[in-house]
Amino acid sequence: MEAAVEAAVAAKGLNPATFSVFVFGGAGPMQASGLFKKMKFRKVIIPKPAPVFCAFGASTTDVKHRYETSPFILIPDIPYDEASLRFKLDSVESLDFIPEWSLQRFNDSFKKLEQGAVNDMLEEGFKEGEFRLEYEMLARYGGQLWEIRTQIPGKKIKTPNELIQILRSFEEDYIRIYTRGAMVPRGGVEIITIAIEAIGLTPKPRLFEHKLEGENSDQAIKKERNTYFNGQWFTVKVYDWEKLKAGNLISGPAIIESEETTVNIGVNKIARIDKFLNAELEDK
């Protein structure tokens, strides 16, 4: 499991030390303390409603529909700077270098997607102002094998400025993902796919914040148990999650139990109960 997370984080070039990890489900909290020994995340957070965390998210998230089509449009011969490898967007004063049929195809495709998205949201019961549309394209430099997804500011290319904004969005996201040195503007830009996401806004719950009541967690001890950690047996305290209070501190090795899940706190770990009664695992 750690190897899978490490591969996903490395693929995006992220530093684990700047992130916290949410671990949920019924079994996730049992594994959390033994994971991430190589990857030093800032902390591991186990939500109080861990076993139903996905259901909680699904029932409170915004409604989203995605619409895609593949116009496959090539925008060739875009002037670029040899030193910076960025397009000379200030020099784009007309759209004459792009075949008219390409522009028409791009604009008509987005118009058709938008009509379908709006109709679906209205039929689903959302009114004007209760949903929004976001526009995306999957594009790449000409000749590349893989495209990137980038959000674009508009749904049409009818003026040089609209083209400039779309190309600038592509460049910025490409630099963020691959760095400036990987840019290859000489091939122009190929737009493989365009998409619209229709997002219907739903009411959001307000999570109750508990007052911090100090580090002593003795009131939640329910029993002791012989437990096997890191190759040896320990007699550890077992805590009732329902009796833990915000601010409580538990030093491992220890166990937190609830009706739905069990949290293992490793030998070199501590657990802090935050103001939402989540358990936050950190190294001692």
N, C-alpha and C positions, 0 to 999 in steps of 0.2 A: 504493500500500500504506500509506503514511503517512497519507493522508487517511482511509482506512478505519479505521485504529487511532485517529486523532484523533476521528472521529465517535463511535466506541464509548466512548472515555474521557470525552468531553464529555457524552454522554447520561447518564452516571452521576455527573457533577459531580465528577470526581476530578482531583487535581493530579498530573500526570505526574512531577514532581520527587520524589515520595515513593515511586515504584515502580521496580522493575527489570523489564526485558523479557527473556523467554526466546525465543531465535530458534533454530529447529531445522529438520530436514529436510536434504536434500542441497544445495538451492539457497539456503535461508535464510541461512546464514552468509556466502554471497557477497554478499548484499544488505545485511547488517546495518549495515555501516559507513556506507553512503550514506543510510540511513533516519534518521528522527527528528531532522532538523536543526532543525525548528521546535519539536518536542516534546522538552523537555529531561528525559528520563528519567534516573534516578539512574545507571543503568548498563545495558548490554546484555550478557546472559549467553548464551554459546553452549556447550551441554553437550558434553562429550567424545563421548558416543554420539549426536550430533545427528541423523544419518540414520535411526536406529532409535528415536528418542526417543518417538514415539507408540506404537510396538510395545512398548517397555519399559513405558510407562505402562499400556497395555491389559493386559499380562501380570501386572502387580503390583497393579492397583487392586482395590478390593473389588467383589464382585458386587452389582449393584443392579438391582432391578425396581421399576417404578413402576406404580401402579394409580390410575385416576382415574374419577370419575363427576360428573355435574352435577345436583345437587339443586335449584339455584336457590332459595335461601331469602332472604326479606326479613325483617330484624329492624328494625321501624319504631319511631318515637317513643321513642328512647333519650334520656333527659335529658342535656343538655350545658350547659357553661358558655359564655356569650356572649363572655367576655373571652379565655379560653384556647383556645376551640374544641375542648376535649377533653370526652369523655363524663364525666358524673358517675357514675362506676362505684360509688362508695361508697353511692349512693342506690338501687342495684339490689338489692332485697330479695326479689323473687319473679320468676317467669317468666310471670306472668299476661298480660303485654302482648304475648307472642309466641303466635301461633296454635299450638295443640297439634299439629296435623298437620305444621307446619314442623319443630318439634323432633323429632317422631317420624321424619320423613323424613331429617333430618340424622343422627340416631343409627343408624337402620337402614342407611343408605347406608355409613357408616363400618364398621359391624359386618360387612356383606357384603364390603367391600373387605379388611378385616382377615383374615377367614376365608380368602379366596383367597390373600392374601399369605403367610400362615403355611403353608398347604398346599403352595404352590409351593416355598417355601424348604426344607421338610422333604423333599419329593420330589427336590429338587436335591442332597440329601445333607448339608445343614446340620442340625445338632442344636440343640435349645433352648440358648440362651446363645451360639451361634455367629453369630447374626444379630440385628439390632435393627430396629424399626419407627419411622419418623418420620412425623409427621402434618402435613399442610399444607392450607391453603385458599387459593383465589384469590378475593379479595373486593374490593369497592369501596364508596364511599359511594353511597347511593341516587341514581340519576339520572346518574351518571357513565358514560362510555363504556368506560374501561379499568380493569381490576382489577390488584391487586398480589398477588404471591405472598408468603405469610407462614407461617412454621412455628408451629404451635400446640401447646400443652402436652398436649392430650388429644383423645380421639376421641368425646366425647359431651357433650351439654348437658342435664344433669338437675338441676343445682343452680345458684343464682345465682352462686356462686363460679366454677363452670366457665365460665359465660358471661362473667364479668368477665375471667378470664384470657385467653380467646380475643379479646375486644374490645381488651384492653390490648396484646396481641401485634400486632393489626392497626394500632392507633394508632401504636405505636412504629416499626413498619416504614414506615408512611406518612410519618411525620415524617422518618425517615432518608432516604427517597427524594425527597420533594417539599417538605419543610420544613413547619413548623407553619402558616405563613400560607396554605397550600393546602388546609387541612382544611375539609370541608363537612359537619358532623355532622347538620345538620337533615334530611338525607335518610335517616338511619339507615344500616344496612349491608346490602348485598346479597352473599350468598355464592354465587358462580357455580359454582365447582368445588371439590371436596374431593379430596385425594390421600393415598396412603400410599406411602412409599418403603421397601422391604424391602432391607436392606443386609447382605450376607453377608461376614463378616470373613475376609480371607485373610492368610497370612504375608507380612511385608514384608522385602525385602532390606535388608541393612545396607551402605551404600556405604563403600568403603575410603577412609580419609583419609590423604593423603600428607604427609610432613614438609616444611615449607617450607625450601627450599635456596638462597635468595638470588635476586637479580634477574638475574644474568648468564645469558643464554640462548644464548651463542655455540656451545655444544656441539650445538645443534639446527639450526644453519645447514647447508643442503644445497647451495645454489647462489645465484646472483644472476640477476635477470631484468629486462628492460626492460618496464615496466608503465605504462599510461596512467591517471593519476589527476587528476581535477579540471581537465581541459583541457590537461595537459602530461605529458611522459614523465619517468619516474623510473627509475633503476636501483635495484631494491629487493632486500633479502634474502628468501630463501624458507626457511621453517623446517619441519622435520619434527615434526608434533604428537606422534609417538610418542617423540621424544627430549626434549621439553620437560618441565621439572620444576616441581613446585609452588613458587610464589614467583617464577618467571621473569617478566621484564618485556620486552616488545617495543614499540618505538616506531615508529609509522607514518611514511611508508608502508612496508608490509611485507605478506607473505603467509604464512599457515600452511597447510600441506597435510597431508591424511591420505588414506587409501585411499578414504574415502567422501565427503569434502567438502573445500571450500577456504574459508578465512577471509580476506577482504580487510580489512586494517587501514588505514584512511584516513590522509591526510596529517596531520590534526590529531587523531589518535586514538592511544591506547596500549592494549595488551592485557596483562592480568595473568593468569597461570595460577594458579588457586586450588587449595586442598588436595584437590579432587576431580578436578583436571586439566581443569576447564572453563576456557574463555577468557572473560574479562570485559573488554568494551570500554568505555573511558571517554574523555572529552575530555582533551586535554593541559592 
